């Protein structure tokens, strides 16, 4: 599938912002790196702030699409929940994931990064609720334990957004969480 000019400009800008920083990157840098003229860049974006907003939106959409793909997969609900929590809480499976890119890109700009966090967190909250409801409805999860897990997981999501991932054994933590809510003990 061919990438649109706008998407290409956003991707180039993301790379430049990550490498040079947002403040040090100019519209001319974006034009040069994208092999497009400045006029083309200004056709799509009035200024660097608009480019930056588009990069934020693109990166948050990428992470949300990844979470949606997990939620909508054909895997058993326990596996989907494990993968969802792993991606959302730990965000360490792929070094090039959207979450890692976001952290590197916006580390010095907490105000702007918090906007992305809120966008992703609200969508992730709905997806988590849906996964837990599916597990309860199918008889795989205990409802009382899911209520506690949901609050705990949402708090962890918020903390991990701020801290940037877990240094401890994420797999052990996920095993503990999943085994606590499952009716089907292995």
C-alpha positions as CSV (number, residue, x, y, z in Angstrom):
1,X,0.0,0.0,0.0
2,X,1.4,3.4,-1.0
3,X,2.0,5.8,1.8
4,X,0.4,9.2,1.4
5,X,2.5,12.3,1.3
6,X,1.0,13.5,4.6
7,X,1.8,10.2,6.3
8,X,5.3,10.3,4.8
9,X,5.9,13.8,6.2
10,X,4.6,12.7,9.6
11,X,6.9,9.7,9.7
12,X,9.9,11.8,8.7
13,X,9.0,14.4,11.3
14,X,8.7,11.7,14.0
15,X,12.2,10.4,13.1
16,X,13.7,13.9,13.1
17,X,12.0,14.9,16.4
18,X,13.3,11.7,17.9
19,X,16.8,12.2,16.7
20,X,17.2,16.0,16.9
21,X,14.5,17.0,19.3
22,X,11.3,18.9,18.6
23,X,12.7,22.4,19.2
24,X,15.8,21.8,17.0
25,X,13.9,20.4,14.0
26,X,12.7,23.0,11.5
27,X,10.1,22.8,8.7
28,X,13.0,22.9,6.3
29,X,14.6,19.9,8.0
30,X,11.3,18.0,7.4
31,X,11.2,19.1,3.8
32,X,14.8,18.1,3.1
33,X,14.6,14.7,4.9
34,X,11.3,13.8,3.2
35,X,12.7,14.8,-0.2
36,X,9.8,17.2,-0.7
37,X,9.8,20.9,-1.0
38,X,9.0,23.3,1.8
39,X,5.9,24.3,-0.1
40,X,4.7,20.7,0.0
41,X,5.2,20.6,3.8
42,X,3.3,23.8,4.2
43,X,0.5,22.5,2.0
44,X,-0.2,19.8,4.7
45,X,0.8,21.7,7.8
46,X,0.7,25.4,8.7
47,X,3.6,25.1,11.2
48,X,5.7,22.8,13.3
49,X,3.1,22.7,16.0
50,X,0.6,21.1,13.5
51,X,3.2,18.6,12.5
52,X,3.9,17.8,16.1
53,X,0.2,17.3,16.8
54,X,-0.1,15.0,13.8
55,X,2.9,12.9,15.1
56,X,1.3,12.7,18.5
57,X,-2.0,11.5,17.0
58,X,-0.3,9.0,14.7
59,X,1.8,7.5,17.5
60,X,-1.2,7.1,19.8
61,X,-3.3,5.6,17.0
62,X,-0.5,3.1,16.3
63,X,-0.5,1.9,19.9
64,X,-4.3,1.8,20.1
65,X,-4.4,-0.2,16.8
66,X,-1.9,-2.7,18.3
67,X,-4.1,-3.1,21.4
68,X,-7.2,-3.5,19.3
69,X,-5.6,-6.2,17.3
70,X,-4.8,-8.1,20.5
71,X,-8.4,-7.7,21.8
72,X,-9.9,-8.7,18.5
73,X,-7.7,-11.8,17.9
74,X,-9.0,-15.3,18.0
75,X,-6.8,-16.3,21.0
76,X,-8.4,-17.4,24.2
77,X,-9.5,-14.5,26.4
78,X,-6.7,-15.3,29.0
79,X,-4.0,-15.0,26.3
80,X,-5.5,-11.8,24.9
81,X,-5.6,-10.3,28.4
82,X,-2.0,-11.4,29.1
83,X,-0.8,-9.9,25.9
84,X,-2.9,-6.7,26.3
85,X,-1.5,-6.1,29.8
86,X,2.0,-6.9,28.7
87,X,1.9,-4.4,25.9
88,X,0.0,-1.8,27.9
89,X,1.8,-2.1,31.2
90,X,5.3,-3.2,30.2
91,X,5.6,-1.9,26.7
92,X,8.9,-3.7,26.2
93,X,8.3,-6.5,23.7
94,X,9.5,-4.6,20.7
95,X,12.2,-1.9,20.9
96,X,10.5,-0.1,18.0
97,X,7.0,-0.2,19.4
98,X,4.9,3.0,19.3
99,X,5.2,3.3,23.1
100,X,9.0,3.3,23.0
101,X,9.0,5.8,20.2
102,X,6.7,8.0,22.1
103,X,8.8,7.9,25.2
104,X,12.0,8.8,23.3
105,X,10.2,11.4,21.2
106,X,8.5,13.3,24.0
107,X,10.5,12.6,27.1
108,X,11.4,16.2,27.8
109,X,7.9,17.4,27.1
110,X,5.7,16.0,29.8
111,X,2.7,18.3,29.1
112,X,2.4,17.2,25.5
113,X,3.1,13.5,26.4
114,X,0.3,13.6,28.9
115,X,-2.1,14.4,26.1
116,X,-1.1,11.2,24.3
117,X,-1.3,9.2,27.5
118,X,-4.8,10.3,28.2
119,X,-5.9,9.4,24.6
120,X,-4.4,6.0,24.8
121,X,-5.4,5.3,28.5
122,X,-9.1,6.1,27.8
123,X,-9.3,3.8,24.8
124,X,-7.3,1.1,26.7
125,X,-9.6,1.3,29.7
126,X,-12.6,0.5,27.4
127,X,-10.7,-2.4,25.8
128,X,-9.7,-3.8,29.2
129,X,-13.2,-3.6,30.5
130,X,-14.5,-5.5,27.4
131,X,-11.9,-8.2,27.8
132,X,-12.8,-8.7,31.4
133,X,-16.5,-8.7,30.6
134,X,-15.9,-11.3,27.9
135,X,-14.0,-13.5,30.4
136,X,-16.7,-13.2,33.0
137,X,-19.5,-13.9,30.5
138,X,-17.7,-17.0,29.2
139,X,-17.2,-18.3,32.7
140,X,-13.4,-18.1,32.4
141,X,-12.9,-15.3,34.9
142,X,-14.3,-14.7,38.4
143,X,-16.3,-11.5,38.5
144,X,-15.2,-10.4,42.0
145,X,-11.6,-10.8,41.2
146,X,-12.0,-8.9,37.8
147,X,-13.4,-5.9,39.6
148,X,-10.3,-5.6,41.7
149,X,-8.0,-6.4,38.8
150,X,-9.6,-3.7,36.6
151,X,-8.9,-1.0,39.2
152,X,-5.4,-2.3,39.8
153,X,-4.5,-2.6,36.1
154,X,-5.8,1.0,35.4
155,X,-3.6,2.3,38.3
156,X,-0.7,0.3,36.9
157,X,-1.2,1.7,33.4
158,X,-1.1,5.2,34.7
159,X,2.0,4.5,36.8
160,X,3.8,2.7,33.9
161,X,3.0,5.6,31.6
162,X,4.8,7.8,34.0
163,X,7.6,5.4,34.9
164,X,8.2,4.1,31.4
165,X,7.9,0.3,32.0
166,X,8.8,-2.3,34.6
167,X,12.3,-3.3,35.5
168,X,11.1,-6.2,37.5
169,X,10.0,-9.6,36.1
170,X,7.0,-8.6,34.0
171,X,6.2,-12.2,33.2
172,X,5.9,-13.1,36.9
173,X,3.6,-10.2,37.5
174,X,1.4,-11.1,34.6
175,X,1.3,-14.8,35.7
176,X,0.1,-13.7,39.1
177,X,-2.6,-11.4,37.7
178,X,-4.0,-13.8,35.2
179,X,-3.9,-16.8,37.6
180,X,-5.7,-14.8,40.2
181,X,-8.8,-14.1,38.1
182,X,-9.0,-17.4,36.1
183,X,-11.5,-20.0,37.2
184,X,-9.5,-22.6,35.2
185,X,-6.4,-23.2,37.2
186,X,-3.7,-25.0,35.3
